[in-house]
């Protein structure tokens, strides 16, 4: 990380990076507490905000949990399962052309865009099929 680091900030980043999931601040805090780290929940929130503002991690608005965080900084979309509430990355489909079309229609300069698809994930569909 090319920012001012502290041991706590570094460990918070590692938790988000290693999770391979989208975590809430409370989930990050819970993982750290399980590891017996003496860290306050406010410190976790403050450092997640700092890491996001310095473009070290990504922050996505979850429809039920508020912000969730992940370390995937590439341009990508998200899929939110309305059954299990998991948020998943959709990679390799990001459409840069959409930025240009919005610029042409509304003027200005689009830096990026964020899209969240809502539906039922493959695992939940399989479970529903099995239950029926």
PyMOL commands that set and color helices and strands:
alter all, ss='L'
color gray80, all
select helices_A, chain A and resi 7-19+25-34+41-53+96-106+122-131
alter helices_A, ss='H'
color red, helices_A
select strands_A, chain A and resi 58-62+66-70+77-81+87-90+116-119
alter strands_A, ss='S'
color yellow, strands_A
deselect
rebuild
show_as cartoon
